[in-house]
Amino acid sequence: MQRPMLKHQWRVTPAQGRAIQDRLRGAVRLAPLPPVSVVAGLDCAFSADRIFAAAVVWDLERGEVLETRTHSRPLAFPYVPGLLSFREAPALLGVLRRVQAPLEALLCDGQGLAHPRRFGLACHLGVLLDLPAVGCAKSRLVGEGAEPGPERGASSPLTLRGERVGAVLRTKTAVKPVFVSPGHRCDIEGAVRLALQCGGGFRLPEPVRLADKAVAAFKRRRLAWRR
């Protein structure tokens, strides 16, 4: 059961949210990622008034799912660019509280350092839980990066105002790259390595891909119950 080491209010204004990001950004630690064998892939889905979250716990050594958990709650924060964590993190923290396996890292469908204030979803969750965390996004939020080579494992630096904040990474040969950045207790090389280690033959790392499928199915079931 993963409980936050740090806490703050979630019902805040956008200005207050940005101030919280600026304050917590100082707690982000970038360091070589230690060996990881159990990682949780995280993803969210939305309806008009609810958010749905899924965590898929993945055993890297055996290449199999250990646990899948879901959680839903009322949607309380609007869509504001750069403040995704205030919209998603409460639900993701809720689903992580249901996880029984001892987690060694988080892999988020979102950003880490590759964020306007260097504090994306992976940073926020990693700092609150004091866990290694990596952001792996399907699209670029900020920064510049060249197209990597066409083969799996090729990458190019993702930079923001001259600072390297992540990598543009090809996770499958001849398939569009993803945008990987460290969130907490990890460095760029470790973030790239974890994303590749979690590969399952698809564009997204397998635990994140499975979390995407799990949360979509969970949302369909919950909405069907309400009809």
C-alpha positions as CSV (number, residue, x, y, z in Angstrom):
1,M,0.0,0.0,0.0
2,Q,1.6,3.2,-1.2
3,R,0.9,6.3,1.0
4,P,2.3,9.8,0.4
5,M,5.3,10.8,2.4
6,L,4.5,14.4,1.7
7,K,1.0,16.0,1.5
8,H,-0.6,19.2,0.3
9,Q,-4.1,20.5,-0.6
10,W,-5.5,19.4,-4.0
11,R,-8.5,21.7,-4.1
12,V,-6.6,24.8,-5.2
13,T,-6.7,27.5,-7.8
14,P,-4.4,27.3,-10.9
15,A,-2.1,30.0,-9.4
16,Q,-1.9,28.0,-6.1
17,G,-1.2,24.8,-8.1
18,R,1.7,26.5,-9.9
19,A,3.1,27.7,-6.5
20,I,2.9,24.2,-5.1
21,Q,4.8,22.9,-8.2
22,D,7.5,25.6,-7.7
23,R,7.8,24.7,-4.0
24,L,8.0,20.9,-4.5
25,R,10.3,21.1,-7.5
26,G,13.2,21.6,-5.0
27,A,12.6,18.1,-3.6
28,V,13.2,16.4,-7.0
29,R,16.3,14.3,-6.8
30,L,18.0,13.1,-10.0
31,A,20.3,10.1,-9.5
32,P,21.2,6.9,-11.2
33,L,18.2,4.5,-11.2
34,P,18.9,1.5,-9.0
35,P,18.1,-2.0,-10.3
36,V,14.3,-2.3,-10.6
37,S,12.3,-5.5,-10.7
38,V,8.7,-4.4,-9.9
39,V,7.2,-1.3,-11.5
40,A,3.7,0.1,-11.6
41,G,2.4,1.5,-15.0
42,L,-0.2,4.2,-14.4
43,D,-2.9,5.8,-16.6
44,C,-6.2,7.7,-16.3
45,A,-9.4,8.2,-18.2
46,F,-12.2,10.7,-17.9
47,S,-15.9,11.1,-18.2
48,A,-17.8,14.4,-17.9
49,D,-17.7,14.3,-14.1
50,R,-15.3,11.5,-13.0
51,I,-11.8,10.4,-13.3
52,F,-10.8,6.7,-13.5
53,A,-7.3,5.4,-12.7
54,A,-5.5,2.1,-13.2
55,A,-2.2,0.7,-11.9
56,V,-0.7,-2.4,-13.5
57,V,2.1,-3.9,-11.4
58,W,4.7,-5.5,-13.7
59,D,7.4,-7.9,-12.9
60,L,10.3,-7.0,-15.2
61,E,12.3,-10.2,-14.6
62,R,9.4,-12.5,-15.4
63,G,7.7,-10.2,-17.9
64,E,4.2,-10.6,-16.3
65,V,1.5,-8.8,-14.5
66,L,1.5,-9.2,-10.7
67,E,-1.5,-7.1,-9.9
68,T,-4.0,-4.7,-11.5
69,R,-5.9,-2.2,-9.5
70,T,-8.5,0.5,-10.4
71,H,-10.0,3.5,-8.7
72,S,-12.6,6.2,-9.5
73,R,-13.5,9.5,-7.9
74,P,-15.3,12.7,-8.9
75,L,-13.4,15.0,-11.2
76,A,-12.4,18.0,-9.2
77,F,-9.8,20.0,-11.2
78,P,-10.3,21.5,-14.7
79,Y,-8.0,20.9,-17.6
80,V,-5.2,23.5,-17.3
81,P,-2.0,23.1,-19.4
82,G,0.9,22.3,-17.1
83,L,-1.3,21.3,-14.2
84,L,-2.1,17.8,-15.2
85,S,-1.0,16.4,-11.9
86,F,-3.7,18.3,-10.0
87,R,-6.3,16.7,-12.3
88,E,-4.8,13.1,-12.2
89,A,-2.6,12.6,-9.1
90,P,-5.4,12.3,-6.5
91,A,-6.9,9.4,-8.4
92,L,-3.5,7.8,-9.0
93,L,-2.6,8.1,-5.4
94,G,-6.0,6.5,-4.6
95,V,-5.3,3.5,-6.9
96,L,-1.7,3.1,-5.6
97,R,-3.1,2.8,-2.0
98,R,-4.8,-0.4,-3.2
99,V,-1.6,-1.9,-4.5
100,Q,-0.3,-4.7,-2.3
101,A,3.0,-5.5,-4.1
102,P,6.1,-3.6,-2.9
103,L,6.7,-1.1,-5.7
104,E,10.2,-0.1,-6.7
105,A,9.3,2.4,-9.4
106,L,6.5,4.2,-11.2
107,L,6.0,4.6,-14.9
108,C,3.5,7.3,-15.8
109,D,1.7,8.2,-18.9
110,G,2.8,11.8,-18.6
111,Q,5.8,14.1,-18.2
112,G,8.6,14.3,-15.7
113,L,11.2,17.1,-16.0
114,A,9.9,17.8,-19.6
115,H,7.5,20.3,-18.2
116,P,7.3,24.1,-18.2
117,R,8.2,24.2,-14.5
118,R,10.3,21.0,-14.5
119,F,7.6,19.4,-12.4
120,G,5.3,17.1,-14.4
121,L,3.1,14.2,-13.2
122,A,6.0,11.8,-12.7
123,C,7.9,14.4,-10.5
124,H,4.8,15.1,-8.5
125,L,4.0,11.4,-7.7
126,G,7.6,10.5,-7.2
127,V,8.2,13.3,-4.7
128,L,5.0,12.7,-2.7
129,L,5.7,8.9,-2.5
130,D,9.5,9.1,-2.5
131,L,9.7,6.5,-5.2
132,P,11.7,6.5,-8.5
133,A,9.4,7.7,-11.1
134,V,9.6,8.1,-14.9
135,G,7.3,10.0,-17.3
136,C,6.7,8.4,-20.7
137,A,4.4,10.5,-22.9
138,K,3.0,9.9,-26.4
139,S,3.3,13.6,-27.3
140,R,5.8,16.4,-26.5
141,L,4.7,19.1,-24.0
142,V,7.8,21.3,-24.1
143,G,11.3,21.2,-25.5
144,E,13.1,20.4,-28.7
145,G,14.4,17.1,-29.9
146,A,15.5,15.6,-33.2
147,E,13.8,12.5,-34.7
148,P,15.8,9.5,-33.4
149,G,17.0,6.7,-35.7
150,P,14.4,4.2,-36.9
151,E,15.5,1.2,-34.9
152,R,14.2,0.3,-31.4
153,G,16.4,1.9,-28.7
154,A,17.5,4.9,-30.8
155,S,17.1,8.2,-29.0
156,S,17.9,11.9,-29.2
157,P,18.2,14.5,-26.4
158,L,15.0,16.4,-25.5
159,T,16.1,19.9,-24.4
160,L,14.3,22.9,-22.9
161,R,16.0,26.3,-23.1
162,G,19.4,24.6,-23.6
163,E,19.0,22.1,-20.7
164,R,18.5,18.4,-21.3
165,V,15.3,17.3,-19.7
166,G,14.6,13.9,-21.3
167,A,14.9,11.9,-24.5
168,V,12.9,11.3,-27.6
169,L,13.0,7.5,-27.6
170,R,12.1,4.9,-30.3
171,T,10.6,2.0,-28.4
172,K,9.6,0.0,-31.4
173,T,11.4,-0.1,-34.8
174,A,9.7,2.2,-37.4
175,V,7.0,3.3,-34.9
176,K,6.6,6.9,-33.7
177,P,8.8,7.7,-30.7
178,V,7.7,8.5,-27.2
179,F,9.0,11.3,-24.9
180,V,10.7,10.0,-21.8
181,S,11.9,12.1,-18.8
182,P,12.9,11.4,-15.3
183,G,10.5,12.4,-12.5
184,H,12.3,11.6,-9.2
185,R,15.2,9.4,-7.9
186,C,16.2,8.7,-11.5
187,D,18.3,10.2,-14.3
188,I,17.7,10.4,-18.0
189,E,19.7,7.3,-18.8
190,G,17.8,5.4,-16.2
191,A,14.5,6.6,-17.5
192,V,15.3,5.5,-21.0
193,R,16.6,2.1,-19.7
194,L,13.4,1.5,-17.7
195,A,11.1,2.4,-20.6
196,L,13.0,-0.1,-22.9
197,Q,13.1,-2.8,-20.2
198,C,9.3,-2.6,-19.9
199,G,8.9,-2.9,-23.7
200,G,6.4,-5.5,-24.8
201,G,6.6,-5.2,-28.5
202,F,4.4,-2.1,-28.7
203,R,5.0,1.7,-28.8
204,L,4.2,2.2,-25.1
205,P,6.0,0.3,-22.4
206,E,4.0,-2.7,-21.5
207,P,2.8,-1.8,-17.9
208,V,1.6,1.6,-19.2
209,R,-0.1,0.1,-22.3
210,L,-1.8,-2.5,-20.0
211,A,-2.9,0.3,-17.6
212,D,-4.4,2.2,-20.6
213,K,-6.4,-0.9,-21.5
214,A,-7.4,-1.6,-17.9
215,V,-8.6,2.0,-17.2
216,A,-10.6,2.0,-20.5
217,A,-12.4,-1.2,-19.6
218,F,-13.0,0.0,-16.0
219,K,-14.5,3.3,-17.3
220,R,-16.8,1.4,-19.6
221,R,-18.0,-0.8,-16.7
222,R,-18.6,2.1,-14.3
223,L,-20.5,4.1,-16.9
224,A,-22.6,1.1,-17.8
225,W,-23.6,0.7,-14.1
226,R,-24.8,4.3,-14.0
227,R,-27.2,3.9,-16.9
